[in-house]
Amino acid sequence: MGKHRINARLRRPGFRALCFAAAALVAVQARSLPDAGDWRLTVRQFAREHFKNPAWGFSHCERDYALARSLAAADHVVLDDDVLYAAAYLHDIAAFKPWGGGDEPPDHSDLGADVVGSILQGTGFPMQKLEAVRAAIRTHMYYRDPAAAEALYLHDADALDWLGAIGVERVIALADPNGGDPDGPQVVKMLKDNLHQVPPRVLSPAGRKLVEPRRHELEVFLDQLKLESRDYQDL
């Protein structure tokens, strides 16, 4: 086709409008696609899709990440946010099938640390930081001893999420509505265990400041529940 004929077509209003529409469609589609290098979006979407549980599901991951950052900021500690983000959103992965989800050892923290690399591989996550993520996941439970700063603040955020009103909500949400495990009395035992076992295991200065108000909220709830249920007999 000759140059003059091409130029003539380009000058036609209908053809130009079609070109503009096609260009706009391509731009919209490009904006709707996630950036292949945005590993955080990939990890967050993975957690939202796969972690369905009222106590340790996606919303728990969101709270842990936000609280860990807040505690570190209050203590004027600079964290590697890549490590914290990956560990916070994936720390309970082994509580879910097919990555875990059973009741037998090993602890879900250990199993989660072992499998997390397979999730992060290929997402764009800086894999040289994988061992730090594994360490944070391995020690995120309150009864374990974190070392690096990212592990410490994830550990404390996760512990504090078992206390206060949110801790009550998480445990009650686990109760079997059909009377199976856990039932009402078992829920009370879980709450009491958290009340006594978790507070001394919060280790950071900022975390320690939040322990007493959250501990008190849980204690008040249990005391009131005891009064309203004939010493927990009517649960």
Contacts in CASP RR format, 6 or more apart in sequence:
PFRMAT RR
TARGET T0000
AUTHOR 0000-0000-0000
METHOD contacts of the structure
MODEL  1
MGKHRINARLRRPGFRALCFAAAALVAVQARSLPDAGDWRLTVRQFAREH
FKNPAWGFSHCERDYALARSLAAADHVVLDDDVLYAAAYLHDIAAFKPWG
GGDEPPDHSDLGADVVGSILQGTGFPMQKLEAVRAAIRTHMYYRDPAAAE
ALYLHDADALDWLGAIGVERVIALADPNGGDPDGPQVVKMLKDNLHQVPP
RVLSPAGRKLVEPRRHELEVFLDQLKLESRDYQDL
9 15 0 8 1.000
10 16 0 8 1.000
34 41 0 8 1.000
34 42 0 8 1.000
34 45 0 8 1.000
35 41 0 8 1.000
36 124 0 8 1.000
37 123 0 8 1.000
37 124 0 8 1.000
39 120 0 8 1.000
39 123 0 8 1.000
39 124 0 8 1.000
39 125 0 8 1.000
40 85 0 8 1.000
42 123 0 8 1.000
42 124 0 8 1.000
43 85 0 8 1.000
43 86 0 8 1.000
43 89 0 8 1.000
43 90 0 8 1.000
43 119 0 8 1.000
43 120 0 8 1.000
43 123 0 8 1.000
43 125 0 8 1.000
44 89 0 8 1.000
46 89 0 8 1.000
46 90 0 8 1.000
46 119 0 8 1.000
47 57 0 8 1.000
47 58 0 8 1.000
47 61 0 8 1.000
47 89 0 8 1.000
47 90 0 8 1.000
48 58 0 8 1.000
50 93 0 8 1.000
50 96 0 8 1.000
51 57 0 8 1.000
51 58 0 8 1.000
51 61 0 8 1.000
51 92 0 8 1.000
51 93 0 8 1.000
51 95 0 8 1.000
51 96 0 8 1.000
52 58 0 8 1.000
52 96 0 8 1.000
53 60 0 8 1.000
53 95 0 8 1.000
53 96 0 8 1.000
54 169 0 8 1.000
54 170 0 8 1.000
54 173 0 8 1.000
54 174 0 8 1.000
55 170 0 8 1.000
55 171 0 8 1.000
55 173 0 8 1.000
55 174 0 8 1.000
56 92 0 8 1.000
56 95 0 8 1.000
56 170 0 8 1.000
57 92 0 8 1.000
60 92 0 8 1.000
60 161 0 8 1.000
60 170 0 8 1.000
61 88 0 8 1.000
61 89 0 8 1.000
61 90 0 8 1.000
61 91 0 8 1.000
61 92 0 8 1.000
63 157 0 8 1.000
63 161 0 8 1.000
63 166 0 8 1.000
64 88 0 8 1.000
64 91 0 8 1.000
64 154 0 8 1.000
64 157 0 8 1.000
64 158 0 8 1.000
64 161 0 8 1.000
65 84 0 8 1.000
65 85 0 8 1.000
65 88 0 8 1.000
65 89 0 8 1.000
65 157 0 8 1.000
67 157 0 8 1.000
67 160 0 8 1.000
67 161 0 8 1.000
68 79 0 8 1.000
68 84 0 8 1.000
68 88 0 8 1.000
68 150 0 8 1.000
68 153 0 8 1.000
68 154 0 8 1.000
68 156 0 8 1.000
68 157 0 8 1.000
69 79 0 8 1.000
69 81 0 8 1.000
69 84 0 8 1.000
69 153 0 8 1.000
70 206 0 8 1.000
71 153 0 8 1.000
71 156 0 8 1.000
71 157 0 8 1.000
71 204 0 8 1.000
71 206 0 8 1.000
71 207 0 8 1.000
71 210 0 8 1.000
72 78 0 8 1.000
72 79 0 8 1.000
72 149 0 8 1.000
72 153 0 8 1.000
72 204 0 8 1.000
72 206 0 8 1.000
74 205 0 8 1.000
74 206 0 8 1.000
74 209 0 8 1.000
75 204 0 8 1.000
75 205 0 8 1.000
75 206 0 8 1.000
77 149 0 8 1.000
77 153 0 8 1.000
78 149 0 8 1.000
79 149 0 8 1.000
79 150 0 8 1.000
79 153 0 8 1.000
80 129 0 8 1.000
80 132 0 8 1.000
80 150 0 8 1.000
82 125 0 8 1.000
82 126 0 8 1.000
82 129 0 8 1.000
83 129 0 8 1.000
83 132 0 8 1.000
83 133 0 8 1.000
83 136 0 8 1.000
83 148 0 8 1.000
83 150 0 8 1.000
84 136 0 8 1.000
84 150 0 8 1.000
84 153 0 8 1.000
84 154 0 8 1.000
86 116 0 8 1.000
86 120 0 8 1.000
86 125 0 8 1.000
86 129 0 8 1.000
86 133 0 8 1.000
87 132 0 8 1.000
87 133 0 8 1.000
87 136 0 8 1.000
87 137 0 8 1.000
87 140 0 8 1.000
87 150 0 8 1.000
87 151 0 8 1.000
87 154 0 8 1.000
88 154 0 8 1.000
88 157 0 8 1.000
90 112 0 8 1.000
90 116 0 8 1.000
90 119 0 8 1.000
90 120 0 8 1.000
90 133 0 8 1.000
90 137 0 8 1.000
91 109 0 8 1.000
91 112 0 8 1.000
91 136 0 8 1.000
91 137 0 8 1.000
91 140 0 8 1.000
91 154 0 8 1.000
91 158 0 8 1.000
92 108 0 8 1.000
93 99 0 8 1.000
93 100 0 8 1.000
93 112 0 8 1.000
93 115 0 8 1.000
93 116 0 8 1.000
93 119 0 8 1.000
94 100 0 8 1.000
94 101 0 8 1.000
94 108 0 8 1.000
94 109 0 8 1.000
94 110 0 8 1.000
94 111 0 8 1.000
94 112 0 8 1.000
94 115 0 8 1.000
95 101 0 8 1.000
95 108 0 8 1.000
99 111 0 8 1.000
99 112 0 8 1.000
99 115 0 8 1.000
100 108 0 8 1.000
100 111 0 8 1.000
100 112 0 8 1.000
100 115 0 8 1.000
101 108 0 8 1.000
107 141 0 8 1.000
109 137 0 8 1.000
109 138 0 8 1.000
109 139 0 8 1.000
109 140 0 8 1.000
109 141 0 8 1.000
109 144 0 8 1.000
110 138 0 8 1.000
112 137 0 8 1.000
112 138 0 8 1.000
113 134 0 8 1.000
113 135 0 8 1.000
113 137 0 8 1.000
113 138 0 8 1.000
114 134 0 8 1.000
116 130 0 8 1.000
116 133 0 8 1.000
116 134 0 8 1.000
116 137 0 8 1.000
117 127 0 8 1.000
117 130 0 8 1.000
117 133 0 8 1.000
117 134 0 8 1.000
120 127 0 8 1.000
120 130 0 8 1.000
120 133 0 8 1.000
121 127 0 8 1.000
132 148 0 8 1.000
132 150 0 8 1.000
132 151 0 8 1.000
135 146 0 8 1.000
135 147 0 8 1.000
135 148 0 8 1.000
135 151 0 8 1.000
136 146 0 8 1.000
136 148 0 8 1.000
136 150 0 8 1.000
136 151 0 8 1.000
136 154 0 8 1.000
136 155 0 8 1.000
138 144 0 8 1.000
139 145 0 8 1.000
139 146 0 8 1.000
139 147 0 8 1.000
139 151 0 8 1.000
139 155 0 8 1.000
140 146 0 8 1.000
140 151 0 8 1.000
140 154 0 8 1.000
140 155 0 8 1.000
140 158 0 8 1.000
141 155 0 8 1.000
141 158 0 8 1.000
142 155 0 8 1.000
142 158 0 8 1.000
142 159 0 8 1.000
142 162 0 8 1.000
142 197 0 8 1.000
142 198 0 8 1.000
142 201 0 8 1.000
142 202 0 8 1.000
143 197 0 8 1.000
143 201 0 8 1.000
144 155 0 8 1.000
146 152 0 8 1.000
146 154 0 8 1.000
146 155 0 8 1.000
146 203 0 8 1.000
152 203 0 8 1.000
152 204 0 8 1.000
153 204 0 8 1.000
155 203 0 8 1.000
156 202 0 8 1.000
156 203 0 8 1.000
156 204 0 8 1.000
156 206 0 8 1.000
156 207 0 8 1.000
159 198 0 8 1.000
159 201 0 8 1.000
159 202 0 8 1.000
160 198 0 8 1.000
160 202 0 8 1.000
160 207 0 8 1.000
160 210 0 8 1.000
160 211 0 8 1.000
160 214 0 8 1.000
161 167 0 8 1.000
161 170 0 8 1.000
162 170 0 8 1.000
162 171 0 8 1.000
162 194 0 8 1.000
162 198 0 8 1.000
163 194 0 8 1.000
163 195 0 8 1.000
163 198 0 8 1.000
163 199 0 8 1.000
163 211 0 8 1.000
163 214 0 8 1.000
163 215 0 8 1.000
163 217 0 8 1.000
163 218 0 8 1.000
164 213 0 8 1.000
164 214 0 8 1.000
164 215 0 8 1.000
164 217 0 8 1.000
164 218 0 8 1.000
164 221 0 8 1.000
165 217 0 8 1.000
165 221 0 8 1.000
167 191 0 8 1.000
167 194 0 8 1.000
167 218 0 8 1.000
168 191 0 8 1.000
168 217 0 8 1.000
168 218 0 8 1.000
168 221 0 8 1.000
171 187 0 8 1.000
171 190 0 8 1.000
171 191 0 8 1.000
171 194 0 8 1.000
172 187 0 8 1.000
174 182 0 8 1.000
174 187 0 8 1.000
174 190 0 8 1.000
175 182 0 8 1.000
175 183 0 8 1.000
175 184 0 8 1.000
175 186 0 8 1.000
175 187 0 8 1.000
176 182 0 8 1.000
176 183 0 8 1.000
182 190 0 8 1.000
183 235 0 8 1.000
184 235 0 8 1.000
185 232 0 8 1.000
185 235 0 8 1.000
187 235 0 8 1.000
188 222 0 8 1.000
188 225 0 8 1.000
188 232 0 8 1.000
188 235 0 8 1.000
191 218 0 8 1.000
191 221 0 8 1.000
191 222 0 8 1.000
192 222 0 8 1.000
194 218 0 8 1.000
195 215 0 8 1.000
195 218 0 8 1.000
195 219 0 8 1.000
195 222 0 8 1.000
199 211 0 8 1.000
199 212 0 8 1.000
199 215 0 8 1.000
202 208 0 8 1.000
202 210 0 8 1.000
202 211 0 8 1.000
225 232 0 8 1.000
225 235 0 8 1.000
226 232 0 8 1.000
229 235 0 8 1.000
END
